[in-house]
Amino acid sequence: MVEHDHTFSDSERRDRLRLYRSENVGPATFFQLLKRFGTAARALEALPDMARRGGIRRGIAICSVANAEREMERLQRLEAHVVFDGETAFPAALSPLETAPVLTLRGNANLLHRPTVAMVGARNASALGRRMARNLALDLGQNGFTVVSGMARGIDAAAHEAALPTGTVAVLAGGVDVVYPEENRSLYERLCLGGCVISEMPPGMQPQASHFPRRNRLIAGLSQGVVVVEAAPKSGSLITARFALDQGREIFAVPGSPFDPRCQGTNALIKQGAILTESAVDVLDVLAPPGARRISTPSPIVIESNEPADDDLAKARKIIVPTMGAAPVTVDEIIRQCQLSPAVVSMVLVELELAGRLERHRDNQISLLP
C-alpha cells in the first residue's frame, strides 16, 4: 500500500528522477539545484554549463527521459513506487535532513509514517544477541513502533522477523528488487507482503561497497532512535550510530561481555554516552509514547529569490578553488576565508561537484579532488 496523492506533476516527477540519476548529482547538489532553479526541468537545462564552469573536460551524463520512464515502468511492474521529498508518501523524518531526495518503496509505505526505531548489529551475531534483538523488536512493535533495519544476516534479520506482525521496514543498499544476502530471500518476500522495503538506488542495481554507508544514513534518518545490539569496532553498525548522532537521534546500546569482540563496539558506545539498554523499557522511557508523538509534515523547498549573478560566480570561482585542497575543510570555513555569501559559495561548490572535482565528507566538510 502506497499513497498516490502526489504533490508534483507527472513531468516534474519524471524530471526530478532524471536530475537525481544524472552524473555527479548527489543529495546536497540536488537540493541546491532545486533551490536555485525552482524546477527540475530548469536545473537539467543548466547542468551542462554548470559542469563546464566547474572544470569538467567532457559532457556531463544526464539521465534521459527514456531511462527515467523505463525505471518508473519497471517499478510499476514490481508494484513498487518512486516518491520524492515533499510528496505525501515521503517519510517526514527524512525531509528536514535532505539526505535522500528520491526513494523507491515496495510494500506498506504507511509504516514509514508511524513512530520508528532502528535496530542494527553484527552479521555474525551470537545466539544471545539474536534473542535480544527479537525480544526488543517484539516489545517495541507491540508498543506501536515500526522497527527499521538493513535486512543483513544476524541482528537485522532477527529484528525484522520479530517485528513483521507489528510492522518493519528494510532499507536496502541495492535496488528495491535485489535480494542481498540471498539467504534472506524468504524474509524479503514477507517484507514486501507485510512490511516495507525501501531503497534510493534504481531497480536492478546490485549493492556496492559505497552504497552501504548511504543505506546506514537512511536507517538512522528514518528513526527516532537507533538500538545497537552487538557491534565490533569500526563496524557498519557504529557508522549508523554516528549518522544518528549527526542527525540528532537517540543512541541505545546493549552491553555485552568484554571478552566478546562483537560487544566491544556497543560497550564503547555506552562509555561515550549511549543509553545502556537491557529491555524495551529503556527505549520507551526515552522516546515519547507513540500516541504522543507528532511527525511534522515535509517542508516545501524554498526557492532562492536572490540567485547569484554570473559575474559574481565567475569572481568567486577564482577565489574559492585556490583555498581548497585534498584536506577536508568545512563549508563555513570557506565562507569565512573567502568573505563571500553562502549562496555564491554553494553554487560554486555545486559546479565543482557536477564536474566530479568535489568530495563531500561528514560534518559538512568537503575537499577538492585532483
C-alpha distance (Angstrom), angle and dihedral (degrees) to the residues before:
residue distance angle dihedral
M1 . . .
V2 3.78 . .
E3 3.78 131.0 .
H4 3.82 113.2 -108.2
D5 3.81 96.2 -168.3
H6 3.79 96.6 113.3
T7 3.79 122.0 -170.7
F8 3.80 97.1 -156.0
S9 3.81 132.0 59.2
D10 3.81 119.1 -103.5
S11 3.80 90.8 -105.3
E12 3.81 93.4 50.0
R13 3.82 90.9 48.4
R14 3.80 90.7 50.9
D15 3.83 91.5 47.0
R16 3.82 92.2 48.6
L17 3.77 89.1 53.7
R18 3.82 90.0 48.2
L19 3.80 91.0 49.9
Y20 3.81 93.8 50.5
R21 3.80 92.9 45.9
S22 3.82 92.6 50.8
E23 3.80 122.2 106.5
N24 3.83 117.2 -77.4
V25 3.82 94.1 -0.7
G26 3.80 106.9 132.9
P27 3.82 126.5 169.1
A28 3.81 95.8 -84.3
T29 3.81 92.8 48.5
F30 3.81 91.6 45.1
F31 3.80 93.0 56.5
Q32 3.81 93.6 42.1
L33 3.80 90.3 52.9
L34 3.80 92.6 50.0
K35 3.79 91.7 47.1
R36 3.78 90.3 53.7
F37 3.81 101.4 39.1
G38 3.80 102.8 27.8
T39 3.80 96.8 -142.5
A40 3.78 133.6 50.9
A41 3.82 90.9 -125.2
R42 3.81 92.1 59.8
A43 3.80 90.9 44.7
L44 3.81 91.1 52.2
E45 3.80 90.5 52.0
A46 3.80 90.3 52.5
L47 3.82 97.2 47.8
P48 3.85 98.9 87.9
D49 3.81 94.6 50.2
M50 3.81 93.2 43.5
A51 3.81 92.1 49.6
R52 3.81 90.3 47.9
R53 3.80 91.6 50.8
G54 3.80 88.4 48.7
G55 3.80 89.6 58.7
I56 3.80 106.1 -97.8
R57 3.79 111.5 158.4
R58 3.79 96.7 -154.0
G59 3.77 137.3 31.5
I60 3.79 117.5 -68.1
A61 3.81 115.4 -116.0
I62 3.81 108.6 -116.4
C63 3.80 120.2 -167.9
S64 3.80 108.5 -109.9
V65 3.79 126.6 -127.8
A66 3.80 88.9 -115.5
N67 3.82 93.3 53.7
A68 3.81 92.5 48.6
E69 3.80 91.8 48.8
R70 3.81 91.1 47.7
E71 3.80 90.1 53.1
M72 3.80 92.0 50.8
E73 3.81 91.4 47.1
R74 3.81 91.3 49.3
L75 3.80 90.6 51.4
Q76 3.79 90.4 49.1
R77 3.82 90.3 54.6
L78 3.81 88.0 52.4
E79 3.82 89.8 50.1
A80 3.80 85.4 -117.5
H81 3.79 128.1 127.1
V82 3.77 140.5 -151.3
V83 3.82 117.3 -130.2
F84 3.77 130.3 -173.0
D85 3.78 133.7 -145.3
G86 3.80 105.8 -90.2
E87 3.81 96.3 34.1
T88 3.80 124.2 112.4
A89 3.81 94.8 -111.5
F90 3.82 94.6 49.6
P91 3.83 113.2 105.7
A92 3.80 107.2 -100.3
A93 3.82 91.9 -148.0
L94 3.82 91.2 64.7
S95 3.79 98.9 46.9
P96 3.83 99.1 78.5
L97 3.82 90.2 47.5
E98 3.82 95.5 55.7
T99 3.81 89.3 -147.7
A100 3.80 102.5 134.7
P101 3.82 120.3 17.6
V102 3.81 93.0 -175.1
L103 3.81 130.0 39.2
T104 3.78 133.4 176.3
L105 3.79 116.4 -144.5
R106 3.78 132.6 -163.0
G107 3.78 121.1 -177.9
N108 3.81 130.3 6.1
A109 3.82 106.7 -2.2
N110 3.81 90.7 -179.4
L111 3.82 87.3 79.0
L112 3.81 87.9 71.0
H113 3.80 90.9 63.3
R114 3.79 96.2 58.0
P115 3.81 126.9 82.3
T116 3.80 106.1 -71.6
V117 3.79 136.9 -158.9
A118 3.81 126.1 -176.0
M119 3.80 125.1 -137.2
V120 3.80 120.5 -165.0
G121 3.78 136.5 161.3
A122 3.77 149.6 129.3
R123 3.79 122.3 -20.2
N124 3.83 89.8 -148.3
A125 3.80 90.4 49.8
S126 3.79 122.1 171.2
A127 3.79 121.4 -115.5
L128 3.81 89.1 -106.9
G129 3.80 91.0 49.9
R130 3.81 92.5 52.4
R131 3.80 90.0 46.9
M132 3.81 90.5 51.6
A133 3.80 91.0 49.3
R134 3.81 91.5 50.6
N135 3.80 92.7 48.8
L136 3.81 93.1 48.2
A137 3.80 94.0 46.0
L138 3.80 92.7 47.2
D139 3.81 93.7 49.6
L140 3.82 94.7 43.0
G141 3.80 90.7 48.3
Q142 3.79 91.8 50.8
N143 3.80 87.7 52.9
G144 3.79 92.5 57.8
F145 3.81 102.4 -93.1
T146 3.79 125.7 133.1
V147 3.81 108.3 -135.4
V148 3.82 114.1 -136.6
S149 3.80 123.8 -163.3
G150 3.82 142.4 144.5
M151 3.83 103.8 -103.9
A152 3.81 92.2 -119.4
R153 3.79 120.0 144.6
G154 3.80 118.2 -91.1
I155 3.80 118.8 23.1
D156 3.82 95.4 9.3
A157 3.80 93.7 53.4
A158 3.82 92.8 45.3
A159 3.82 91.4 52.0
H160 3.81 93.2 48.0
E161 3.81 92.7 48.1
A162 3.80 93.4 52.1
A163 3.81 94.3 44.2
L164 3.82 98.2 46.6
P165 3.84 93.9 96.4
T166 3.83 92.1 53.0
G167 3.80 101.6 31.5
T168 3.80 136.5 -72.8
V169 3.82 136.6 -178.3
A170 3.81 126.1 -150.8
V171 3.81 119.2 -155.2
L172 3.80 111.3 -155.0
A173 3.80 129.4 -153.4
G174 3.81 91.8 -149.1
G175 3.78 132.5 40.7
V176 3.78 119.2 -43.9
D177 3.83 88.8 -108.5
V178 3.83 96.8 48.9
V179 3.81 116.6 97.3
Y180 3.80 114.1 -147.8
P181 2.95 123.3 -157.3
E182 3.79 96.3 25.4
E183 3.81 91.1 -143.4
N184 3.83 87.5 70.2
R185 3.82 94.9 58.7
S186 3.80 93.3 111.7
L187 3.82 89.5 49.8
Y188 3.81 90.5 48.2
E189 3.81 92.1 52.7
R190 3.80 91.4 50.4
L191 3.81 90.5 47.7
C192 3.81 90.0 54.3
L193 3.82 90.3 51.7
G194 3.79 102.8 39.2
G195 3.79 105.5 12.5
C196 3.79 135.4 27.7
V197 3.80 134.4 -92.1
I198 3.81 120.8 -161.1
S199 3.80 137.9 179.5
E200 3.78 139.2 165.7
M201 3.81 91.9 -146.6
P202 3.83 124.3 93.2
P203 3.81 116.6 -97.4
G204 3.78 112.7 -87.3
M205 3.82 93.6 27.2
Q206 3.80 111.2 138.2
P207 3.82 114.1 -136.9
Q208 3.80 114.9 -99.0
A209 3.79 130.3 -168.1
S210 3.81 92.0 -103.6
H211 3.82 91.1 55.0
F212 3.81 96.8 62.9
P213 3.82 97.6 70.0
R214 3.82 88.3 50.6
R215 3.80 89.3 50.3
N216 3.81 90.2 49.3
R217 3.79 91.1 51.0
L218 3.80 89.4 53.2
I219 3.80 92.1 49.6
A220 3.80 90.1 53.3
G221 3.80 94.2 43.9
L222 3.79 94.4 51.5
S223 3.79 92.5 54.5
Q224 3.78 137.6 73.0
G225 3.79 88.8 -146.3
V226 3.80 139.9 5.0
V227 3.82 122.1 -134.8
V228 3.82 114.4 -158.4
V229 3.83 116.8 -158.2
E230 3.81 113.3 -175.4
A231 3.79 114.9 -17.1
A232 3.77 130.1 169.9
P233 3.80 120.0 -139.1
K234 3.83 112.7 -79.9
S235 3.82 91.0 15.2
G236 3.79 125.9 146.1
S237 3.79 89.0 -109.6
L238 3.80 90.4 63.0
I239 3.80 89.2 49.3
T240 3.80 87.3 56.0
A241 3.81 89.3 50.0
R242 3.82 91.3 51.7
F243 3.79 90.9 50.5
A244 3.80 88.6 49.8
L245 3.80 91.0 53.2
D246 3.82 90.6 49.4
Q247 3.80 89.0 51.9
G248 3.79 95.3 48.2
R249 3.80 96.3 -108.8
E250 3.81 126.1 145.7
I251 3.82 118.5 -103.0
F252 3.81 121.5 -144.8
A253 3.81 123.7 -176.7
V254 3.78 131.7 -170.5
P255 3.83 110.6 -138.2
G256 3.78 120.6 -129.1
S257 3.76 144.6 177.2
P258 3.81 114.8 -57.4
F259 3.81 86.9 -138.9
D260 3.84 92.1 62.1
P261 3.84 114.1 81.6
R262 3.81 88.2 -154.5
C263 3.80 89.0 67.1
Q264 3.80 99.5 46.1
G265 3.79 92.5 88.6
T266 3.79 95.5 48.9
N267 3.81 92.6 45.5
A268 3.81 88.9 50.9
L269 3.81 90.2 52.1
I270 3.80 90.0 54.5
K271 3.81 90.3 51.1
Q272 3.80 88.1 52.3
G273 3.80 93.4 53.0
A274 3.80 106.5 -84.0
I275 3.81 114.8 146.1
L276 3.81 111.5 -96.9
T277 3.80 105.1 -123.2
E278 3.79 124.6 -159.2
S279 3.80 98.8 153.3
A280 3.80 141.8 1.1
V281 3.82 88.6 -89.6
D282 3.81 88.8 72.0
V283 3.81 89.0 57.8
L284 3.80 96.0 41.5
D285 3.80 91.8 50.5
V286 3.81 90.1 61.0
L287 3.79 102.4 35.9
A288 3.79 113.3 63.4
P289 3.82 116.3 -107.5
P290 3.81 109.9 -84.3
G291 3.81 93.3 -114.2
A292 3.78 90.8 56.8
R293 3.79 95.8 49.3
R294 3.76 119.7 108.0
I295 3.79 120.2 -161.4
S296 3.76 112.7 -156.4
T297 3.77 119.3 -133.0
P298 3.81 117.2 -111.2
S299 3.77 113.6 -85.1
P300 3.80 114.8 -122.3
I301 3.78 117.0 -113.4
V302 3.77 109.6 -98.1
I303 3.79 114.9 -134.2
E304 3.80 114.1 -137.4
S305 3.76 108.3 -116.3
N306 3.82 95.3 -165.1
E307 3.77 104.7 47.9
P308 3.82 115.4 -175.9
A309 3.80 116.7 -93.3
D310 3.82 118.7 -117.9
D311 3.82 91.7 -115.3
D312 3.81 91.1 53.3
L313 3.78 90.9 50.1
A314 3.80 92.7 48.9
K315 3.81 91.0 53.5
A316 3.80 91.9 43.8
R317 3.81 93.4 54.7
K318 3.80 90.5 59.2
I319 3.81 90.3 51.6
I320 3.80 101.7 40.2
V321 3.81 104.1 44.9
P322 3.85 95.7 56.7
T323 3.82 90.1 53.5
M324 3.81 91.6 58.3
G325 3.78 131.0 77.9
A326 3.79 143.8 148.4
A327 3.82 92.4 -62.3
P328 3.84 112.2 87.5
V329 3.80 116.2 -112.6
T330 3.79 130.7 178.4
V331 3.78 121.4 -104.8
D332 3.80 88.6 -125.4
E333 3.80 89.9 57.9
I334 3.82 90.8 52.9
I335 3.80 89.9 50.5
R336 3.81 90.5 50.8
Q337 3.79 95.1 45.9
C338 3.79 95.8 45.6
Q339 3.80 96.8 38.5
L340 3.79 90.9 -137.6
S341 3.79 131.1 137.4
P342 3.83 118.0 -93.4
A343 3.82 90.0 -119.4
V344 3.82 92.7 56.8
V345 3.80 93.5 44.9
S346 3.81 91.5 47.8
M347 3.81 92.8 53.3
V348 3.81 93.7 48.9
L349 3.81 89.9 49.5
V350 3.81 90.2 50.2
E351 3.82 89.4 52.7
L352 3.81 90.6 50.7
E353 3.80 91.6 48.5
L354 3.79 92.5 49.5
A355 3.80 87.8 52.0
G356 3.81 90.1 53.4
R357 3.81 92.4 -115.1
L358 3.82 99.6 112.0
E359 3.80 130.3 73.9
R360 3.80 121.5 -165.4
H361 3.81 121.6 -146.2
R362 3.80 135.8 -176.7
D363 3.80 121.7 -69.2
N364 3.83 93.9 33.4
Q365 3.81 92.2 -65.5
I366 3.80 124.7 147.3
S367 3.80 138.1 -175.8
L368 3.79 136.5 -166.7
L369 3.80 117.6 -110.6
P370 3.81 118.6 -138.9
